[in-house]
Amino acid sequence: QHIGQPFALLLLQLLSILLMARLLGNLFNRMGQPTVIGEIMAGILLGPSVLGYVWPDLFNGLFPGDSLNNIYYLSQVGLVLFMFVIGMELNVSSLKSKLQETFIISQSGILLPFVLGMLLAVFIYKDFAASQTLYLPFALFIGISLSITAFPVLARIIQEKDLTRTHLGTMSLGSAAIGDVTAWCLLAVVIAISKTGSMMDSLFTLLLTMLYVLLMLFVVKPFLKRLGEHYRTLEVVNRSTVAFIFLMLLASAFVTESLGIHALFGAFLAGVVMPPMTNFRRIIVDKVEDVSVSLLLPLFFVFTGLRTEIGLLNTPDLWLTCGLVILVAIVGKFGGTAIPARLLGESTRNSLSMGVLMNTRGLMELIVLNIGYEMGILPPTLFVMLVIMALVTTFMATPTLSLIDRFFPTRNKAEELRMRHQLGIFKSLVAVGNPVNGKVLLNVAKSVLDGSKNSLAVTILHVTEGTDVNLFSGDDFIEEGFMGVRHEAENLGIPIQTEYKVTDNVSHEIVHTTNDGQYDFLLVGGGVTMSTPKDRAKRFKLERLPFIGALFFRLNQQQVFYPSALIKDKTRYFIENSQCSVGVVVNRNFTSIKKTLVVLYGEEDLFLLRYGRRLLRNNEVATLRIRDINGLLVSNEAFAKGVLTLMKEFPDRVQLCKATLMDKTYMESFSFMLISYASWNLLANRDDAPLDFIPSSLIIHKRTSRFHQG
């Protein structure tokens, strides 16, 4: 009986909205699309176009007309917070290096679609808006609607495509950032003109707005800069400081709303004038972003979806007009960006890519459309067309970029392979999850992979899971991910390159990087420590209680070592999908490689002798103990010959193990172990559990390599 109460209904609406937004956001993310598209689609599915059509009673019960104001005001608070974050993430200092080029590209990318939009308005004004608004406000809103670029969506795409630190990424982000500022200033002008009806009547509003902008830039910003110098760390940014920042944000939003511009412009401006200190901005962004993006922003998407009645486009002529709007939007933005970029000396590939990236509209477009809708300038039918245009232009970005990469490749892979073979370069990818493990992996790579007939070249890859990582946190992850690794590489004399990527599927990204980069070897960490027979019994009992078992493994996954389970999850994915040899380093308190056990279990293990030879050549203190479990040295001539050759080359450092049991005492006498992937799987499932007490180990799955001898 209390479900129908206003607050209970609001909670139910929030639950439905967040659940649908998260589900579809993740779905589209797995399709390689920005999460924002899924969240917009969630709004359309919950709106009259789908839910209202399929199940009208449920729709009317869940979203009665008199309850929508609650969602609207909450979504507006979310937008204010989000625009504040966007203003803070706008790095003005980074625009100075390519200011002239990015300024020209960004302004032409706004001017051409704006002009085309106003021309389009001439043809559609009579049929769609003549009865409810004047031509000038209508034409201005169509122009600005076609000119917008979604800076946040563009930044995420660039991040996902690993373009952040490339020339293309820098130019695109710079152009989008400048365009963002221009678009919001232009929107302020358009709103002022639309509310007064003429250019002359809006001059007073624009003058007051300009004075406010100058006040924020030249009075408030210097004051906040001094404030930021005292509050650089999380410990000193207390609740009073955060409360002051929120008060300033809300005051700025209130002033611009009162001036007749829009609260969002004030929120954006408040973010821009925040102290330039990266640490201060990072702390504030982290406090604001989670609430705004995760909780409140999906409400805006759904509220937009509730307004989007696709059923209004019920004739071929209306769909033809919708197609025309989409075409003009794409051509205007693409031409306005790609042509100037090419004239300024950018390559054809970069020019086309920038044209595609600047076409992403997403959230920013929806904000503009909703403002126009609320002011009565954009009629419902045209509002639907422009929402569809925003979806199409955002959706097309990722596949179109992939198409450009296919037709304009930046690398000649065949030539790369030929040159590497000629120079004798053994190219290895080391995927690190934390800096400490990175040092261990580098030590193993130097000892086991560096051969006499090839030169080892290592790329360190650090991948952050979650494409919703903000720009400041991304810089943190880069710094932490490679902390100490470069210094360790210098000590070992290994030339390294570093790569940082953000993705929602870490395993897939590592495999993609491995195969696309044509690496000879992928080295990853197993990340496990200890186990005992008691642990096995405990595990068996807990596995029979699904919830408790899942909780146990979540709490203990870094403390308990189960050999049979080590290669069953993401590591198996690496091995099965990588087009090169894969090594898994099991770190059991690794210190150094000295006395090493080489396990020969099956006929496919012959290649381990080659890695053993490399280890002996690269590490003067290392010794090998070869454990022939199944008598291969007697039954297989190749094994016997290989071991004999090793013993002759290193007479005092290679021995055969005579022990019959691989028990705890036996295993603890070694500092390192080499074993094949196939043998690991066979031994891990044996009843006598020979692998429970292994030292740090390298498990190798061999694929055919260009370097057959080391």
N, C-alpha and C positions, 0 to 999 in steps of 0.2 A: 504493500500500500504506500510505501514511502519512495518507490522508484520514480514516481511522477513528480516528486519535489524538485524545484529548480536546481538545487545544488547537487542532488543525486543524479539528475539528468546531465548536468554539466560534467560530472565525473565519468559517467558512462560514455558521453561524447568524447572526452579526452582519451579514455581507454581505447575506444574504437579507432579514433584517428591515429593515435600513436602506434597501435598494433598494425594497422593497414599500411601506414607510412613506412614502418620499419621493414615489414615483409616485402613490399614492392621495391623499396629502396635497395635492399640486399639483392633481390632478384635482378634488377637492372644493373647493379654493380657487377654481378657475376657475368652479365652479358657484355661487360666492358663499357658500360654507359655510366655517366655521372649519377650519383644517388638522387639528385634533385629531380630527375625525370621520373623516377619511380614514385617519389613523394607527390609530384604533381598528378601522376596517374592515379594515385591513391585518392586524391581529392575528387577526381572525375568519377572514379568508380563509386565513391560514397555519395556522389551528388545525384541530381535528377536525371542525368544522362544515362546512368546504369542502374544504380540501386533504386532510384525513384521510378524508373521504367519497369524494372523486373519485379520489384517488391514494394509498391507504393505505400502500403500500410506500415511496413517496417521503417521506410524512409521518413514518413511523416511523424512516426512515433519517436524516432531517434533524433530527427532534426526539425522539430516544429518551428514554424516561422518566427514565433516570439522569443525563441531561445538563441537565435543566431547572433544577436547583439553581443552575448557573452563571449562567444568564440571570436567575434570580430575584434573586440577590445583587447582580449588576451593576445590575439595574433598581432595587433598593432604594437603592443609592448614588446613582443618578440622581434618585430621588425626594427624597432628603435634600438634595441640591444644589438641586433645583428649589424645594422648600419654603423653603429659605434665601433664594432669590431673591424668592419671593413675599412673604416677611416684609420684605425690604428695599424692595420696591416699594410696600409699604403706607405711604402718606403720612398719618401720624396728624394732622399739623398742618392738612391740608386738610379734615379732617372737622369742624373747630370751627365753621365759618361756618354750617352747617345741621345742627348736632349733634342738636338736639331732634327735628327732622323725620326725619332719616335714622335716628336711633336707634329711633324708634317704628316706622317702616316696616320696618326690618331685623328687629327683634325679633318683630313680628307675622308677618313673612314666614317666620320660623323656627317660631314657636309653633303656628300653625294647621296647617301640614303635619305637624309633629311629633305633634300630638294626633290628627290624622286617620290618621297612620301607625300609631300605637299602637292605634287603634280597628280599623284594617284587620288588624292582627296578631291580634286576637281571633278573626277569622273564618278566617284561614289558618294559624294556629299548629298546630292539630290535624293538618291534612293534610300539612304540609310540615316541621315542625321538632320536634314533640312527642317524637320518638324520640331526638333528639340534643342538645337544650338546654332550659333552663328558659324559662318564658314571659317573665319580666322582661327578661333580656338580649336575647331575640329581639325583643320589642316595642320596646325602646329602640333597637336597631339599625335596625329598620324605620322608626321615627320619624326618626332622624338621617339615614337614607338619603334620605328624602323632603324633608328640610329644607335640604340642601346647595345652595349656589350656587357655580358655578365662576367665581371672581373673575377668573382669567387669561383665560378664554374671553370673559366678559362685557366685560372691558376691551378685548380685541381687536375685538369686534363694535362697540363704541362708537367705537373708533378708526377702523375701516373705514367706519362710517356718518357720520363727521365730526361726532360728537356730543360730543367730549371737552370742549370749552369752552362747551357749551350748558348751560342749566339742567337739562334732562333727563339729560344725561351726568354732570353733577356730582352730582345726587341719586342716580342709579343706582350710580355708582362708590362714593359715600359709604356708601350702604345696604349694598352688597355687601361693602365692606371691613369695616364693623362686624359684619355678619352672618358674615363669614369668621372673625373673631376669636371671636365667640360660638360658632359651630359647632365650632371646634377645641377650645375650652374644654369645650363640651358633650360632644364626642367623648371627651375625656380622662376625663370623669366616667363616660360610658357604658362605656368600656373597663375602668375601675377596678371598676365594679359588676359587669360581665360576668365578670371574672376571679375576683372573690371570691364572687359569687353573691347578694350582698345589699347594701343600702345601708349598713348598719351596719359590715359587714366592710370596706367600701371607704373608710371615713372616714379611716383612717390613711394610705392611699395618697394620697387627695385632700389631706390636710393637708400631707404632704411635698411634693406637687406645688405647692401654693400657696406654701409657703416658698421653693421653688426659683424660682418666678415672681417673687416679691418680691425675692429675691437678684439675679436678672437685671435687674430694672427699676431698683432703687435702689442697687445696688452696681456691677454690671458696666457698665450703660449709661452712668453718669457717667464711669467710667474710659475707656470707648471714645470718648466724646465728646471728651475731652481728647486722646486719640490721634488722632482725626480732624482736629483743628485743626492738627496738625503734618503731616498727610499729605493734602493737598488736591489735589495734581497727580500725573500719571502718573509724572513723573520721580522723585518721592520715595517713591512706593509701590513699594518694592523686593520682592524675593522673600522676605525675612525678614518683612516686614509681611504679605504674602499668606499665608505659612506660618502665622503667628500667627492670622490670621483663620480659616484652615481648622482649626487645632487647637482653637480655641474652638467652631467649628461642630460638629466631631466630638465634642468633650467634652459639649456641650449635648445632642446627639442620644443619646449614650451614657447620660447621667444619666436622661433621661426614659424611655429603653428599660429601664433598670435599675429605675426606679420602677414599672414595669408599665403605663405609659401608652402611649407609642410614640415611636420615634426621630424620626418626622416632626414631632411636636409640639415637640420640642427644637430641631430645625432651623428651624422657623418662628419660634420665640421668639428664636433667635440672630439671625435676620434683622431682627426687629422692634427689637432693642436696638442695632443697628449705629449708628454716628455719624450724626446727622441731616444732615450736610453733603452736599448733592446731588452735588458733584464726587467725594467719597470713595465714596459709594454707587455712582455710575455706573461708576467704575473697577473696583470689586469685581464688580459685576453683569456687566460686559463680560467679565471673566476667567472667571466661573463659568458664565454662561448658555449660551454656545456649546457647551461640552462637555455640559452637562446636557440641554439641549433637543435638540441635533442628534444626539448619539450615544447617550446613556443612556436618555433618556425614551422613545423608541420601543420600547425593550426592554420597558418596563413595559406598554405598550399590547399588544404581541404576547403577552407572558406572560398578560395578562388574556384575550386572544383564545384562547390555548391552553386556558384554563380554561372558556371559554364554549362549551358544547356545545348549540347551538340545537336539535339533534336530540332533546334531552330533552323539549322541548315537543311531544309527539307525539300529543296528544289535543285535541279542541275545548275541553274544559273547562280545560285548562292554558293555552291561548291566550286563553280568556275571562278567566281569572285575571290573565294578563299585561296584558290590556287594562284590567282594573279597577285594577291597580297604576299603570299609566300615567295613567289618568283621575284617580285620587286625588292623584297627585303633581302633575299640572298644576293641578287645581282648588285644591288646598291652597296651593301657592306663588303662583298667580295671584291668588286671593282674598285671601290673607294680605298681599299687597303692594299690589294695585290699590285695594282698598276703603279701607284706611287712608290711602293717598296722596290719594285723592279727598276723604276727610273732612278732610284737612289743607289742602285748598284747591288741590290740583293740578288741572290741566285733565283732561278725560276722556281726551284723546289721550295726555298724559304718564302718567296713571295706568295706562292699558292698556299702554303701552310699557314701563313699569317692571315690570308684572306679567309681561310676556313675557321681558324681559331677566333678571329674577331667576330665571326657570325654567331657564336654561341651567345644566347640571350638569357635563357633560364630565369632565375629568380628576379634579377633586376628588371627584366621586361615585365614580369607579372606585377611588380610594384607599380610601375608606370601605368600599366593597363588598369589596375584597380583604382588608382587615383583618378584617371580619366572617367572610369565607370561611375565612381562615387560623385564626381562633379557633374554628371549627366551629359558629358560630352560624347562618350563612346556608348552607342546603343547596344543592347544585349547581343544582337546578331553579329555585329562587327567585333564585339568583345570576344565572342567565341572564336571567330576567325583569327584574331590576333593571338589568342592563347594557343591555338593549333600551330600558328606560325612559330611561336616561341618554342614549342615542343619539337617541331620538325628541325629547326635550325640548331637546336642544342643536340638533338639525337644524331644528326648527320655528322657532327664534328669528328668523333672517334673513327668511324669507318672510312670517312673521306680522307683523313690523315693517313690511315693505313694504305689506302689506294694511291695516294701521292708517293708514299714510301716505296710502293711496288714499282711505279713508273719512273720515279726519280731516285734510285738507290744512292745512298751516300758512300757505299763500300762495294768494291769488287771482291767478293768472297773467294773466288777461284784464284785471283792474283794474290790475295793475302796468304792463302795456303801455300802457294808456290814460293813466295818470298820467305815465309817462315821455314819451309822445308830447306830452302837454299841456305838460310842463315843458321839453321839448326836450333830453332827456338822451341822449347817445350812450354806450351802455354797452359797455365794452371789457374783455375778459379777457386779461391778460398772463401767460402761463405761463413761469415762470423756473426754470431748472435750477441756476444758480449766481448769487451776488450781483452779480458783475461784469457778466454778461450782462443781469441785471435792469436795471441802470442804462442800458445801451444801448437796451434795449427801451422803457424809459420815455421816453428822449429822442426816439426814433422816433415813439412814440405821440403825444407832445405836438406834434411838428412836423407830422405827416402826418394825424392823426385828429381833432384839435381843430378844429371848424368854427365859422363865424360864426353859423350858424342852430341850433346845438346846443351843449350843454355836455358836455364830456368827463368821464365818471366811469370810473375804472379800478379793477379788482380784480386784485391780484397773487396768482397761484396758485402754490404750491410743493408738488410731489408727491414723496413718498419712496417708492421701490419696495421692496416687501417688508413684508407685514403682520406679520412676526415682529420688527419693531422694538420694542425694549423702551421703557418709559415714559420713562426718563431720556434715552435717545438721541433719542426723539421731540422732547423739549424742545430738545435741541441742534440738531436739524435745523430747527426753527422759527426759532431764533435766527440760525443761519447763513443760512437761506434768504432771510430778509428783511433781512440785514445791509446797511446802507447804502441800501437801496431807499427806505425811508421818508424818509430825509434828502434823497435825490435828488428825491423827489416834492415835498417842501416847497420846494426850490430852484426847481423847475419850476412850482410853483403848481397841481399836480394833486391833487385829492382822491382818495385811494385807500383801499381796504379790502384786507385780507389774508385769504387762506384757505390752510390747511395740511391736506393729506390724505395718508393712507397707503394704498397699494394694491399689488396684484401685477400690475396692468396699467395702466401710466402713461398710455398713449395713450388707452385706453378711458375712464379717469377724467377726463382733460382734455376729451374730447368730451362726455361725460355732463354735466360741470359747465357746459360752454358751452351745450348745448341746454336743460338743465333751468333754467339761470339766464336764458335768453332774451337772450343777449348779441347785440349788433349786430356785433361784430368780435372775432376771436380772433387774438392776436399771439403767435407762438412764435419761437424762435431756431433757426437752421440749424446753428450751432456748427462752422464749418469755416474753414480758412485758405488754404494755397497749393497750387499745382499747376504742373507744367511738362510739355511734350511727353515728356520723359524719364520722368516719373512714369507717363504713360499707357502707354508701352511696357513699363515695369516691371510695371505692373498687369496688362497683357495676358498677359505671360509667367507671372506668378504665378497668374493665374486658372486656368491649365491644370494647376496642381499643387494639388489641393484642400486638403490639410493645410497646406502652406506658405502658400498664398494666404490661407487663413482666419487663420493666425497673423499674416501681414503686415498684414492689414486690422485685426486686433484691436490691434496695436501702433501702427498709424499712422492710425487713424480720426480723430484730432484734428489730424493734421499735414498730411494730403493732401486736396486739394480736387478733386472730380470733379463738374462741373456736371450731367452726365447722370444721376448717381446720387443727387444731393441730394434730389430730391423723390420718390424711389421707395420709401421705407420708411415710417417713422412719420408724416412730414410729409404724404405722400399720404393717409394714413388720416385725418388732421385735415381735409384739404381735401374728401375724399369724404363724410365723415360729419357734419361740422358744418353746422348749419342757418343759418349766417351767413357773411359774408365772412371770409376767413382771410389773414393776412399772415405771411410767413416772412422774418425778418431774418437775412441772411447777414453775419456780423460779420467783416470783413477789416481788423482793427486800427482799428476805428471810433474817431474822435475827435470829429467834429462834422459837421453837414450844411451844406455851402456850395455848391460847384458841383455841380449834380445833373443826371444824364443821365436823360431820360425816353425809353424805347424804345417806339416805335409800330411794330408789326409786322403786326397783323391788325385787322380791323374791330371786333373785340370789345375793343380797347384804348382806346376813347374815354373810358372812365371814369377812366383815369389822369390826364387833364387836370384832373379835379375834385380829385384828391389833390394834384396839382401846385399848384393854386390855394391849397389849404389850407396847403401847405408855405410858399409865398411870403407868405401872410398871417401865419403864426405865426413865421416866421424872417426877420428883417430883412436878414440877410447872405446868405441863400440866393439862388442864381440857377439858372435852368433852361436846359438845352440839349436841344432836342427832336430826336430822331433818327428821321426818317421813312424806314424801310428800304425799304418797298414802294410809295412814292409815294402814300400815302393822302391827303395834303393836296391832291393834284391830282385824284384820282379820287373822293373822298368829300367831299361838301359839309359834312357835320356836323363832320368833322375840321378842315377848313379854317376853318369858322366858330368852332370852339372854340379853336383856336390863335390866330386873329386877336383874339378877345376877350381872351385871356390877354395878348397882346402889347400891346394897348391899355391894359389895366388896370395892367400892370407893364412899361412900355416899355423900361426899361433893364436888366431882369432876365430877360427871356425872349428866346431866340434859337433859330434853326434851325441844326442842325449840317450842315455841308457836307462833312465828311470822308466818304470812301468806304469806308475800312477801319476795323474795330473791333479794332485790334491793341493790343499792350502799351503803346506810347507814348500812343496815343489814350485808352485806358482809365485810365491812371495820372494823367491830367489831371483826373479827377473824384474827388470825395470820397464821392459817394453815387449810387445808381441806383434808379429806379422802373421795374418791369417786371411785366407780367401773368404769371400762372401758365402760360397757354397759350403765350405767346411764349417764355417761358423753356424750356419743353419743346422747342419747335421749334428754337430757336437752340442749345440745349445739345447737340443731336445732329448739328449741321452739321460738315462736315469741316474747315472753316477755324477751328473752335473759337473763336468770337468772345467767349465768356464765360470763357475761362481766366484772364483778368487783370482781372476786374471789381473795382470798389471795393466797399465795404460796400453792401448792396442790400436793398430791400424787394420781395419777390415777392408779388403780391396775386392771390388768387382771389376774384372778385366774385360775390356772391349778392345777390338783391334785398334792399334795406334800406329802412327807413322814412325814412331821410334821403337823398334823392336829390340834394340840392344842399348844398354846404358853404360 
